[in-house]
Amino acid sequence: MKIEHKTLNERAYEAIRSGLITSQFQPGQVLVIRTLADAYGISATPVREALHRLVGERLLTMLPNRSVAVPELSRDAFVELTEIRVALEGLCAELATPLIKPAAIKRLHGLVRDLQRSIEQRDIRAYVPLNQQLHFTIYEHAHAPRLLGLIQDLWSQVGPFLTKLFDRSDYIAGANDEHHRIIAALEVGDAEAVRLAVIADIRGAARSLVTALDGAAPNVQPDSALSRPLLSAPTC
């Protein structure tokens, strides 16, 4: 999709960050300015400025040769990000529950059907953006823009790793289960149940992803607050 001529810097920034969230870029991938500019149908300058902005926000990293790349993520960092996501996304979903509209719930049902198709076809490229749409359809109804911005930053950091979700068959079998529970709780207005189902969804994905990350073990102790909830079954 070409980016419109107006506000090119902001549009380039949003397009690249969206690419991070939806796994269009891979961990360690070097982002080539000319390639991105051609893909978006714009000049190199707004892309360059967008990349520098994302480096400043620590969503991208500057390599010693001055090229810009998607950061690698250590197991320790992933565990920490998961704990932050659990807190913030659980809160956001809870806040959204009494405010969500029937039309949004109808859209969620459609997304779950599309997600199920992608699961049956083992199509991770379709699954990742659909999963993102489902979560943010809920979070946007919290009417908490600062909280939403923090969640978007977290997804920008973990997004490039989500293509590994289907690496484990035990995750694939239940990849949509918590989505059904989230919607069922939304339909009856049970904010606590929505929060817990969102947390269970995040933890289920995290247990699948953590084995794919570099490093056999984190630096933290096995019984630490970061590793224990992630590696054990969620309590909900």
Rosetta blueprint (number, residue, H / E / L):
1 M L
2 K L
3 I L
4 E L
5 H L
6 K L
7 T L
8 L H
9 N H
10 E H
11 R H
12 A H
13 Y H
14 E H
15 A H
16 I H
17 R H
18 S H
19 G H
20 L H
21 I H
22 T L
23 S L
24 Q L
25 F L
26 Q L
27 P L
28 G L
29 Q L
30 V E
31 L E
32 V L
33 I H
34 R H
35 T H
36 L H
37 A H
38 D H
39 A H
40 Y H
41 G L
42 I L
43 S L
44 A H
45 T H
46 P H
47 V H
48 R H
49 E H
50 A H
51 L H
52 H H
53 R H
54 L H
55 V H
56 G H
57 E L
58 R L
59 L L
60 L L
61 T E
62 M E
63 L L
64 P L
65 N L
66 R L
67 S L
68 V E
69 A E
70 V L
71 P L
72 E L
73 L L
74 S E
75 R H
76 D H
77 A H
78 F H
79 V H
80 E H
81 L H
82 T H
83 E H
84 I H
85 R H
86 V H
87 A H
88 L H
89 E H
90 G H
91 L H
92 C H
93 A H
94 E H
95 L H
96 A H
97 T H
98 P H
99 L H
100 I L
101 K L
102 P H
103 A H
104 A H
105 I H
106 K H
107 R H
108 L H
109 H H
110 G H
111 L H
112 V H
113 R H
114 D H
115 L H
116 Q H
117 R H
118 S H
119 I H
120 E H
121 Q L
122 R L
123 D L
124 I H
125 R H
126 A H
127 Y H
128 V H
129 P H
130 L H
131 N H
132 Q H
133 Q H
134 L H
135 H H
136 F H
137 T H
138 I H
139 Y H
140 E H
141 H H
142 A H
143 H L
144 A L
145 P H
146 R H
147 L H
148 L H
149 G H
150 L H
151 I H
152 Q H
153 D H
154 L H
155 W H
156 S H
157 Q H
158 V H
159 G H
160 P H
161 F H
162 L H
163 T H
164 K H
165 L H
166 F H
167 D H
168 R L
169 S H
170 D H
171 Y H
172 I H
173 A H
174 G L
175 A L
176 N L
177 D H
178 E H
179 H H
180 H H
181 R H
182 I H
183 I H
184 A H
185 A H
186 L H
187 E H
188 V L
189 G L
190 D L
191 A H
192 E H
193 A H
194 V H
195 R H
196 L H
197 A H
198 V H
199 I H
200 A H
201 D H
202 I H
203 R H
204 G H
205 A H
206 A H
207 R H
208 S H
209 L H
210 V H
211 T L
212 A L
213 L L
214 D E
215 G L
216 A L
217 A L
218 P L
219 N L
220 V L
221 Q L
222 P L
223 D L
224 S L
225 A L
226 L L
227 S H
228 R H
229 P H
230 L H
231 L H
232 S L
233 A L
234 P L
235 T L
236 C L
